[in-house]
Amino acid sequence: MSKIKIALFGLGTIGTGVADIFLNKKEHIRKITGHDVSLAQICDKDTLSKRDINIPSDILTNNPDSIFNNPEISVGIELIGGIEPARTFVLQLLNNGKNVVTANKALLAQHGAELFEAARRNNCTIAFEAAVCGGIPIISSIATSLQANTILSINAIVNGTSNFILSQMEDGGTSYSDAVKEAQKLGYAEANPAMDVDGTDAVQKLTILAQLGFGADIDWKNISRMGIESVDAIDFKFAKNLGYRIKLLAVANRGDDGLELHVAPTLVKRDSPLARVHNAFNAVQVVGDYVGPAFFQGLGAGRKPTASAVVGDVIDTILGRTKITFDTLNLWNKNNEIVPIKNINNFYGKSYLRFDAEDRPGVMRDFAAVFGKKNISIASMIQHEISNPDNNNSNKQRAVIILITHESSEGDLLEAIKELENIPSIQGKIIRMRVQD
């Protein structure tokens, strides 16, 4: 039985979970792989703090060169997160002939082309199942089980933190700020949750899914993005009345004129599979031209689910399955046919709009004129009077206006919103969400 040595960079929450599996399930991994697989070294800048698992002190190091220069180590696991030094470490591993497993969605979204080229140049592989949906095997499913299909669309809830916050606001009537605090208390949200709630995390994951499903090579910063910060308790009330729930959706739709990509809070029908995904769960709905809709759901984050996906990638790498998939997919290759990305102004869809307006004759005519000029028709409308809108000017009655539009172009809708916000009778910003039936 041959011996295979692996190394781990990063001993945080996920890294500790990975180390736990390799240190305590050696016999299980041996039976699966037919090899004596050992965690030979763990590199972390902190080698002194106590962890909640027993790690032999002789495998801990803060010197990455001891891994790069060790010819016996064949697989390196990168769980540092962020861009640097993760990028430098992954490139060094590849240049030294070592295969890589990573859960780093930000790194792949920003430097995927560079890293995959380095892997091909050095006859190595990169596996990244844990980078998108933690324990949900969506990468392998699209790459292998669905490879007979042309992927038509991907609609996904890929950020567990935002989904938890929205679930708390809807189910428990919790305020946005209190829901964020609860997510932080339970370990779902970082001390600074900005990348989760503003949609950045979801956009980076959508970038990876778009490359995998459509061959789309795009800078994640160019993908249309809206976060959940402006969603209010009143939106859940009206969404429910209209038959919807609110979810932060990452969407990729293939059309005749290119690929539509966006992340935004979206009203989804209450009886749809995505609407039933609550709390910190993730879900991905993939539609293929032959298989039709396929739905994947599970815990998208956390120590155990993500560690499970990472170790699964290591096992696939040891058994040679990663090499077959890596060569077949040929991801982030500049010679691949590039799927064109649609201009955001040419996206078409229904929208939910909420705004405060003076409750007086003629106001409806004002904003109806704006919609008419932009060829936007209204599917439904709710008006809700504000009981005490302004203590300093109580003579002016105000109302909350909720509109659902028929399908319109994104360009026309954004221009209409800009004009509406300049009408004196409309107060403040207009809250807009997408609507998916």
N, C-alpha and C positions, 0 to 999 in steps of 0.2 A: 504494500500500500504506500503510494507516494505521499510525501509531505508537501503541503502548500501553505505558504506563509502570507498573511495579509497585514496591512497596516491601516490605522485609523487616525485621521486628522480631525480634532475637535471632540471634546469630552463634555459637551453641554447636555441638554435634556435628551436629544435624539442620540448623540454619541454614546451616552451612558446606556441607553436602551440597546444599542447595537452591541456594545461591549458585553452587556449582560447575556445576550443570546449566544455570542461566540464563546464566552467563558463557561456558561452553564448548560449549553446544549451541544457540546462537542460530539457526543455519541450520535445524536439525532442527525447532525450535519454530516457525520462520517457515513452513516447509512445511506443518506440521500446522494452524496457525491461520490462515494467510494474512495475518498481521500482523507488523510489526516489533516484537517484544516485548523490552523492555529492563528490566533491574534498575536502576532510577533511583537508589534510595537504600537503604542498610542502616543501621538504627539499633541500636546496642549501647552499653552503658555503657563497654565497653572498646574503644577505637578504636586502641590502640597495640600490642597484642600481635600477634606474627606468627602467621598461620594457615598451613595446609599447602596453600592455594591462593592464587593471585595475585589480590588484590582491589584495584581502582583506589582510591587514597586519596580521590579526589574524591567518591566515592559513600558513604563512611563518615561517619556522624554520631552524636553522642550526644544530639542534640536532636530529640525526637519531633515537636515542633511544625512542624519543617521538612517533615515528611511530611503531618501533618494538614492543614496550610494550603497544600499544593501542589495546585492544581486539576488538574494534568496527570496525577497519580497516581490510577489508577482501582481498583487492587486492593492491599490490604494483607495481608501474611502475618504471622500472629502465632505465633512460636515461642519465646516467653519462658518459658512454663510457669508453673505455680502460678496463684494467684488475682490478686494485685496485684503489679505494675501492669497485668497482662495484661487484666483486666476493664476498667479505665479506658481503656486504649489501644484495645481493640476497640470499645467504645461511642463513643469519639471518632472512630474511622474511620467507623463507621456513620452517626453524626450529621453527618459531613462528606460523606456521599454516596458512600463508597467500599465496595466489596465486600470481604469478609473470607474468608481461608482460614486455618484453624487446625488444630493437632494437639493441642490442649490439652483432654484428657479431663476433668481436674479442674474446669476452668472451665465446660465445658458441663454436667457433672453437677450443679454447684452453682448456676449462673446461666443455664442454658439458656433458661428462660422469659423472663428479662429481655433477653437478647441477641437472641433471635429476634423478640421484640416490637419492639425498636429497629430491627432489619433491615427488618421489614415496614413500620414507620412511615416509614422513609427510602427505601423502594423499593430496598433492597439485598439481598444474599444472604450466607449463611454456608455455606461448604463445609468438611467435617471428616472426610474419608475416613481421614486418618492418625491420628485421635484414638483409634481402637479397636484395630486390629490391624496397624498399620504399613503394610507393602506389600500386605496382603491386601485385595482390593476388596470387603469385606463390606458397607460402607455402600451403595455404588452397586448392589450385587447385590440387597439387600433392597428398596432404594428403586425400582429400575427392573425388573430381570429377573424378580423374584418378586412384583411388585405385583398380579398376578391372583389371588394366594393369600391366604387367611387364614393367618397364621403361627400354628402350633400350639405350637412349642417351639423354643428356642435353647439348645444345650449347647455350651460353648466353653472352650477353653484360651486365655486372653487375656493371660496374663502370662508372658513368655519367661524372666524371671529365675527364678521359682518352678519352671517346668517344667525348666529347666536343672539347678537344685539337686536336684529329685526324681530326674531322670534320672541324675545323678552318684551319688546315694545308692543307686539301684537297680542300675545297670549296673556301677559300679565299687566298690561297697561302701564308698563314701566317707562319712565322718561328716557330720552336718548342718553343723557349723562349718567343716569343711574345704571342703565344697561351696560354702558362701557365699563363702569366701575365693577359691576358684577363679573363681566368677562375677564377683567384684570385679576379679580380675586380668585377666580377658578383656574387661572393660568391660560385662558384662551387668548387673551390680549396682552401685548407688551405694555410696559410703562408708558411708552409713546406709541399709541395704536394707529398713527397716521397712515402708514402704508396699507393697513387693512381697511380702514374705513373710507379712505379716499379712492380706493379702487386700484392702487398701484400693484399690490400683490396679485390681484385677479388678472390685471392686464399682462403682467409678466408670465403668468401661467397660460393665458390665452395665446400669447406669442408662441409658446412651445407647442401647444395643441394645434395651432395654425400651421406651424412648420411640419408637424407630424401628419396631420390629416390632409393638408392641401399643398404642401411644399411652399408655403408662403414665407418669404424672407422679408421681415419688416422690423424696423426699429420700434420697440414697445412704446417708446415715448410718442409715437405718431398715431397710436390707436386711440380712438375716441373714448374718453373716460369720464364718468360721473360717480361720485361717492355717495355714501348714505347720510352724510352729515346734515343735510337739509330735510330729511324725512322726519315728519312730525306725527304725534299721536293722532291728530285729526285725519291724516292721510290713511291710516289703517281703518278708521271708522268708515270713511267714504269708499275705500277700496272694498271693504266687506259688503257694503250696501250695493255695490256695483257687481259683486260676484268675483272679486279678485283677492289675492294676497300679494304682498310686496317682497320681492327677492332681489338681491344683487346678482344679476345674470351676466355671464361672459358669453358672448354670442359670436359665432362664425357661420355665415351663410354663403354658400356658393351660388352665384347667379350667372346668367349668360354674359354679363358685362363685367364680371370680376367677383371678388370676395368682399363681403361686408363684415367688418370687425368692430365690436364695441363692447364696453362694460358699463352698465348703468343699473340703478334701481329700476325694477320693472314690475308692472302689474301682470301677474299670471293667473289664469283661471283657477279657481279654488279646487276644481276636481282634477287638475292636471298632476302628473307625477312630481314635477318640480315644486309645485305649491305645497306638497305634503312633506317636504324635506325641512326638518326643524332643527333648532339649536346648532350644535357645532358640526353637524353632518354636512358632507359634500355630496354632490350628485352630478352626473354627466349624462346627457342624452345625445347619442350619436345617431344620425340618420344616414344609412347607406342606400345606394340605388337598388340593391338586391335584398339586403337583410331587413330594410325598413328601419323603424326606430328601435334602438337598443338602449337600455337604461341601466346605469351603474350607480350604486349608492353605498356609502359607508363613512366611517370616520376619516376625515381628510387631514387631520393633524393629530398631534400628541405623540408622546414617547413610544408607546407600544405599536400603534398602527404604522407609523413612519419607519420605525426600526425594522418591522416585519418586511416592509417593501425593500429597504436597503439590503438586508440580508438575503432576500430573494434574488436581488440583482447580483450579489456576490456569488451565490450558488449557480445562477445562470452563466455567469462569466467563467467560473471554474469548469462547468460542464460543456462549454463551447456554444451554448445557445445564443449568448449575447453576440458573439462573433458573426453568426449566421444572420441574425436580425440587423446588426450594425451594417454589414456589407450590403444587405438587400435594400434597406431603407435609404442608405446613402444621404443622410440628412445634412442640411446646411452645406450643400455642395453648389458652388457657383455655376457648375455646368448643368445643373438640373433645370428643367423647364419651370419658369417662375409664373405662378398664378397672379394675375394683376389684382391690385387692391383698389376697390372702388373709392372714389372721392366721397367724403362724408356728406357733402351736400346732395349726393344722389342716393342716399339711403332712403328707403320708403317704409313707413310704418304708422301705427296709431300712437297717440300720445295722451297722457293725463296731465292736465294743467290745473294748478291751484293758485288763486290770487285773491287779495282783498280789494274791494271796490266800494265806492259810494253807492248806497242803496237809494237811488233816485231815478226818475224817468230819464231815458236817453242813454244811460250808461251801456245797456245791452247793445244799443244801436252802434255805439262807438267801437266796441271791440268786434262786433259782427262785421263792421265795415272793413276792419283790418284783415280779418280772416277771409272775407270775400275777395279782397284785393290780392291775397296770396293763394287763392284757390284751395283754401282749407275749409272743409265742411265739418260741422259739429254732429257727433253721433248721439251724445247725451249730455245733460247739464243738470247740476244740482246747485241751488242757492241756499245758503244757510246764514241767517241773520246773526250778527254779532251783538250780544245783549248790551255790553258796555264797552264800546270800541275805543272811546277817547274821553277821559275824564275832563280834559281841558277844553273840549269842543263837543259837548254832548248833543248839539243840534244836528250834527252830521251823522246820520245812520250809515253803518257799513255792513257789508255782507261778505262772506266767503263764497267765492264762485269756483265750482269744480266742473271742468270740461273734459270729455273724452272726444277726441277728434277721429274722423275717418282717416284712412291712410293719406299721407302727404309726404312730400320730400323734406328731408332734414333741412336743406337750405331755405325753403319757404317757411318752415316752422320757426327756425332760429331768427329769421328776419321779422316774422310776425311778433315773436316774443319781444324783440328789441323795440318795435314800434309800440306795443302794448305798454311796456314799462315807461314809456314817455307820455302816456295819456295821464293828465292830472288826476282823474278820478280813480286811478289804480294806484294803490299804495304799496311800496316796497318791491321786492323781487318776485318774479313769477316762478313758482316751483314746478318743475317739469319732470315727469318720469315716462319711460317707454311703456307700451301696452302690448302684451303678447297673448293672442287668443289661441 
